[in-house]
Amino acid sequence: MYLIGCERLNIKQNSNTESLLARVGGGYVKFEDHVLKQNKYYQRMLVIYMIKSGESLEWVVEQLVENKKIHGSLDLSGAYAEKSMTKARSRYSLSPNRRSTLAF
């Protein structure tokens, strides 16, 4: 079980090709393909959790690793979601540690 972005995934190694496979839905997909496809989603969700909680990326990841709920009062429904995402983009782009902290 591995934490990839904001999601826990079962990862196994294919014995024939020695590539990594991620359990997604009812089957397995190549880990590299899955991460490339879901990369933006994982980043967006981490930023939303940061805004929702008002905490740092490190705190959010720690909560996810410990399987704890991330509490906050941010309503992400309707038109407010776009405003929140605009805030998330600006906070993300201003983060000096963005590359080192969001590396997968």
C-alpha positions as CSV (number, residue, x, y, z in Angstrom):
1,M,0.0,0.0,0.0
2,Y,1.5,3.3,-1.1
3,L,0.4,6.9,-0.8
4,I,0.4,8.5,-4.2
5,G,-0.7,12.1,-4.1
6,C,-3.8,11.9,-2.0
7,E,-4.7,8.3,-2.8
8,R,-3.6,5.0,-1.3
9,L,-2.8,2.5,-4.0
10,N,-1.8,-1.2,-4.0
11,I,1.3,-1.6,-6.1
12,K,2.8,-4.9,-7.3
13,Q,5.7,-5.8,-9.5
14,N,4.9,-7.7,-12.7
15,S,7.1,-10.8,-12.6
16,N,7.3,-11.1,-16.4
17,T,8.2,-7.5,-17.3
18,E,9.5,-6.3,-13.9
19,S,7.3,-3.2,-14.3
20,L,5.2,-1.8,-11.5
21,L,1.4,-2.1,-11.6
22,A,-1.1,-0.1,-9.7
23,R,-4.5,-1.5,-8.6
24,V,-7.1,0.8,-10.0
25,G,-10.8,-0.2,-9.9
26,G,-11.0,-3.9,-10.6
27,G,-7.7,-4.4,-12.3
28,Y,-4.1,-3.3,-12.7
29,V,-2.6,-0.6,-14.9
30,K,1.0,0.4,-15.4
31,F,2.1,2.6,-12.5
32,E,3.8,5.1,-14.8
33,D,0.8,5.5,-17.0
34,H,-1.5,5.9,-14.0
35,V,0.6,8.6,-12.4
36,L,1.1,10.5,-15.6
37,K,-2.7,10.4,-16.3
38,Q,-3.7,11.4,-12.7
39,N,-0.8,13.8,-11.9
40,K,-2.8,17.0,-12.1
41,Y,-5.7,15.5,-10.1
42,Y,-3.3,14.5,-7.3
43,Q,-1.7,18.0,-7.2
44,R,-5.1,19.7,-7.2
45,M,-6.5,17.6,-4.4
46,L,-3.4,18.2,-2.2
47,V,-3.7,22.0,-2.8
48,I,-7.5,21.8,-2.0
49,Y,-6.7,19.9,1.3
50,M,-4.1,22.6,2.2
51,I,-6.6,25.4,1.7
52,K,-9.4,23.5,3.4
53,S,-7.3,22.8,6.5
54,G,-5.3,26.0,6.4
55,E,-2.2,23.8,7.0
56,S,1.1,23.1,5.1
57,L,1.6,20.4,2.5
58,E,3.7,18.5,5.0
59,W,0.8,18.5,7.6
60,V,-1.7,17.4,4.9
61,V,0.6,14.5,3.8
62,E,1.1,13.4,7.4
63,Q,-2.6,13.3,7.9
64,L,-3.1,11.2,4.8
65,V,-0.3,8.8,5.8
66,E,-1.9,8.4,9.2
67,N,-5.3,7.9,7.5
68,K,-6.8,10.8,9.5
69,K,-9.5,13.1,8.3
70,I,-8.6,16.6,7.2
71,H,-11.0,19.0,8.8
72,G,-11.9,22.5,7.5
73,S,-14.8,24.7,6.8
74,L,-14.3,25.3,3.0
75,D,-17.3,24.6,0.9
76,L,-16.2,23.3,-2.5
77,S,-19.7,23.2,-4.2
78,G,-20.9,25.2,-7.1
79,A,-19.5,28.6,-8.0
80,Y,-17.5,28.7,-4.8
81,A,-15.4,25.8,-6.1
82,E,-14.0,27.9,-9.0
83,K,-13.1,30.8,-6.6
84,S,-11.3,28.2,-4.3
85,M,-9.4,26.7,-7.2
86,T,-8.3,30.2,-8.2
87,K,-7.0,30.8,-4.7
88,A,-5.3,27.3,-4.8
89,R,-3.6,28.1,-8.1
90,S,-2.2,31.4,-6.7
91,R,-1.0,29.8,-3.5
92,Y,0.5,26.9,-5.4
93,S,2.3,29.2,-7.8
94,L,3.7,31.4,-5.0
95,S,5.0,28.4,-3.0
96,P,8.8,28.6,-3.0
97,N,9.2,24.9,-2.3
98,R,6.7,23.8,-4.9
99,R,9.0,21.5,-6.8
100,S,10.6,19.8,-3.9
101,T,7.4,19.3,-1.9
102,L,5.2,18.1,-4.7
103,A,7.6,15.6,-6.2
104,F,6.2,12.1,-6.8
